[in-house]
Amino acid sequence: MSGMHGAVEDYLTLRRALGFKLADHGWLLRDFARYLERAGATVITTELALRWATGSVGTQTWCAARLSVVRGFARYLHTLDPATEVPPAGLLTYRRRHARPYLYSDADIGRLLSAALDLTPAPRAATYYTMLGLLAVSGLRVGEVLRLDRDDVDLSNGLLRVWVSKFGKSREVPVHPSTVTMLARYANLRNAGLPEAEASELLPHHPGDQARYHRGAQDVSAVVPTRRTRGPEHARSATHS
């Protein structure tokens, strides 16, 4: 392993030991080390760093992000070798655009739940109806709901257990008794259609599980309202009070 490649691994090991995940830093810095190697360079210069950062196909934001990764690595190397140049901030500027949040009204949620009931086959309608209702009343993220296993749902105490979510934290989320009732009804339907030995997820979202579940579960009337009674108001109240 060359000196630059070894320095990359030492830097990553040090930063990760301090708690940084550095998801993309590893492959980016290894690519940068190979770039320096091909250029015959033994130290980082601003010119080489800028050339590498802008040599990728992508937006200016992506190029700026690449240069930022190198800047952190260069700061580390500069403490070991003063000949290392640290690219100054501002060479590549970008403006981060944040997504505009949309707040769903009760009517919006009612329409989503009502639309879920139009899905086919019927067990899929029950699954999406339950998922959307749970999102509306629990405050969980979509990924957290999809990762819920059967064992994460404590119907006796009205709790949902979320494991290793954002920032690696776990928590328990209390839910309303009406939500517990709906989850219990869905669990009965789910257990009948997809035995526990075949899948552990609360809401089957893998294609194979979905297919087996749809074949095995036929009676969903206990979970979703009938077409004669359903509507935005009914759909929302069926999930929580």
N, C-alpha and C positions, 0 to 999 in steps of 0.2 A: 504494500500500500504506500503510495507516494505521500510526501509530507503534507500536501494540501488536502488529500483525501483523509488522512489521519486527523488533521486539524478539524475537518468537518465532523467526523465522528465524535471527537472529544467535545466539541461545542454542543452537539446535539445531546450527548450524554449529560453534560453539565446543566443545560437548560431544562431538560426533562426531569432531572433530579430535583430541580427547584419548583417543579409542578407545572411547567409549561407543556402542553400537548404537542405543539409544532407539527400539526398534521401534514402540511405540505412542505415544510422546511427541509425535510430529509431529502426528498427526490430533487427538489430545486437546487439545493446546495451541492448535491452530488453531481448534478448536471453542470453546475457552474465550475466545479473543480475539474471536470473533464474538459470544459471549454478552456480553462486556463492551461491545462496540460497540452491541449492541441496548439495553443498559441505560444507554447514554450515559456510561459510566465511562471515565476516562482513566488511572486508577491501580487497582492491585489492592488490595482490602480483604478482610479475613478473612470478613466477612459474604457478600460476593459469591462468594468462592472456595468457601465452605461450601455456599451455595445451588446453585452449579453442580455441585459434586461429588455432592450428594444428589439432584439433579434427574434423574438417569439411572435407567432401569429396570434393576435388578440387585440383587445381594446387598450387604450392608454391607461385605463385603470389597472388592467392586468400587468402591464409593463411597469407601472409605478409600484405595484405590490411586489413584483420580482426584485426590483431594486431595493425595496425596503428590507426584504429578506437578506440580501447581500450586505446591506448597511449594518444590520445587527451582527452578522458574522464578522465583518471587517472591524467593528469596534472591539470585539473580543480578541481578534488577532493582533490589533494594534497594541494591546497591552503586553503581548509577547514579542512582537516584532514592530518597532516604531516605523519601519519602512513601509508598512501597510497603509494604504490610503483609505480613508473612510469617506465614501461619497456623501457630499453635503445634502441635507434635506432640501427639497424644492426643485431638484433637477427635473423631475417628472411630477407634475402636479395633476391631481384628479379631484373631482368632486364626488363624494359618496352620496348616492341617492337612496334615501330610505323609502321603503314601501309605505304608501298611505293607508293607515288602518281603516277598516270598514266595520262599523258597529251594527250588528244585526238587531233589528227590532223584533218584537214578539211576532209581528205579522210575517217578517222574513223567515223566522224560524218555523212558524206554522206552515208556510208554503214549502219549505225544504222537507219537512216531515211528511207533508201531504204528497209531495212528488216521490218520496221514497216508497210510498205505498203502491205506486204505479209500476214499480220494477217487477220484472219476472225472472225466474219463477218466484213463487210466494216466499220461500225461505230467504231468498236474497232480500226481498222487501223487508222482512222482519229484521235481518241483520243490519241493513242500512238505517232503518227506522230507529233501532236501538242505539246504533253508533251516534247518529246525529242528535238524538235526544240526550244521550250521555254527555256529549260535547256541550250541549246547551246548558245543562244544569250543574256540571261538575267543575268546569274551569280547566279541565285537562287539555293538554295539547293533543293534536291528532295522532302523533307518533306514540304518545303515552297510552292513548286509548287502544291503538292497534297492538301494542305490546302487552296488554293485560292478558294474563293467563287465568284459567279458572280458579286456581288457588289464590290469586290476588284479590278476589272478590269475597269479602267477608259479609255474607248476608245477615248473619246473626247479629253483628254489631253495626251494620250499615256503613262499612268502610271499604275503600278501594286502596290497595297498596301499590304505589308507584316506585319501581326500583331503578336506581342509578339513572336518573334523568338529567336535566340540564345541570351543568357544573358537577356532575357525578353525585348528586344528592338524591336521597330516597325520602318518601313521605307517605303519610296516610291521609286520605281525603274522605271526610264524612259525606254521606249523601242522604237526601230526604227519604222518609219511609215510603213515599209513593214511588220513588226511583228504585228502592229495594224491591218493591212488589213487581215492578216491570222487569227488573233484572232476574228475579226468581222465575218469572214466567218464561223469559227468554232462555234461561238456563235449562229449564225442563224441556223446551223444544229442542234446544241444541243437543242435549244429552241423548235425546231419542234419535236425532238424525245423524249425529257424529259421535260415536263412543269415545270416551276419554283416551283410550289406547291409540286412537288414530291421530289426534291433534290436541294440543294443550291450550291453544289460544281461546280466549273468551269469544272473540269475533273472528270466525274463519275468513282469512283474506288471501290464503294461498290457493291457486287454481284447483289443485287436487282436492284440498279440503272442501272447497266450495262445491265441487261436483258431487262428492260423496254426501255432503250435507244436504244438497238439494234433492238427491235421490231418496235419502232416508227420512227426511222430515216433510210431512205433507200437511198436517193440521197446524196452521199458524194463527187461527182465529183468536186464540187466547192471548196472543202477543200484540197483534195490530188490530186497530178498529176496522169494522166492516166498511165497505164502500158506501153503504146507505147512511152511516152515521159519521163518517170521517169528514174532516174539514180542518182549517187552520186552528180554530179554537179547540176542537176535540183532539186534534193531533198533539197539540202542546200539552193539554191537561192530562193526556194519557201517559206522558212521561214523567211529569212532576206536577205538584200542586202549587 
